[in-house]
Amino acid sequence: MGTKTSYSKYDTVFSNTVASVNKINSSISIAENITSIDGTLKTQLENARDSLISEKNILKNQNPPSKYNDLYTNMLTGLEFNIKIYKEVLLLPNLNDDNSLQDSLENLNDYANNCTKYYSFTDDSSFNLVFPEEIHTMIKSAQKYILDKRALNDKLLLENSAKEKYVFELDSVYSKFIAIFQTRNKLQLLETARTENSYEELLTTFDKELITINDLLFDVKPIIAPSNSEDLTDDLHQLIYDYIIYIQYFKHAVSFEMNSGMIDNTVEDQLNQLYDLANSELTKCENEYKSFESKFKVIKSEIN
């Protein structure tokens, strides 16, 4: 059984605890719309958390008379949930995936409800712990922060999905083009045609290649880049178009050579000019290919 002196001592302890906790919670100043938890706000929340932990530890080290059992238990339990609220809010910047954010949202609701409940059990005593409007505002702000972050996740997911679709469509055309582009050096074919006098067969090969390449030109044009991706559609279209020009130039040179009969100096000069024109176009294609390949690798890396 406690004495008047021990009662007085614990009256003072509880009175000091209540005054400190209520002051700590009421001192929180947080906007209803927060976009980040750092700097001054983070320091403010950390200080409040640490101060509440200190108050809890002081209270925990007490051994009050049985008269105070319920009050003591409710104060300690309420403080535990009060501290958890601050800890949860401070965790938010580290949470990114939807599951973690949803768990945090549920935790905040649970901690707030339990803190309010256990603090309310002190209402009828002389030591009334309160759950002030400042904490309600902090929780509402944290909940909105979570919902905004989840909405941003959804937006990014949609954007990434659109980018994946764009890369897939672009790659489906590009991979077909590369299979043809790898055979871009036609000199060996030309040497064979000269040796075997098979110019007609070579021209037929070019015609078939041009049909395939022209189809790719039409395939790439409708591909639309999403707003969050660099637009490479025109780059690929230009690369394919210039390769068509190269094949046409080379085909024209082969056709001219086939129909020239005996090649004198004049004809040879004309032929050289025609092949030089084709080679110049090929060099242009080589540069465009390297540029496109470099840019396309960057876009693909962004979705992996």
Buried (B, 14 or more C-beta within 10 A) or exposed (E): EBEEEBBEBBBEBBEBBBEBBBEBBEEBEBEEEBEEBEEEBBEBBEBBBEBBBEBBEEBEEBEBBEEBEEBBEBBBBBBBBBBBBBBBBBBBEEBEEBEBBEBBBEBBEBBBEBBBBBBBBBEEBEBEBBBBEBBEBBBBBBBEBBEEBBEEBEEEEEBBEBBBBBBEBBBEBBEBBEEBBEEBEBEEBBEEBBEEEBBEEBBEBBEEBBEEBEEBBEBBBEBEBBEBBEBBBEBBBBBBBBBBBBBBBBBBBBBBBBEBEEEEEEBEEBBEEBBEBBBEBBEBBBEBBEEBEEBBEEBBEBBE
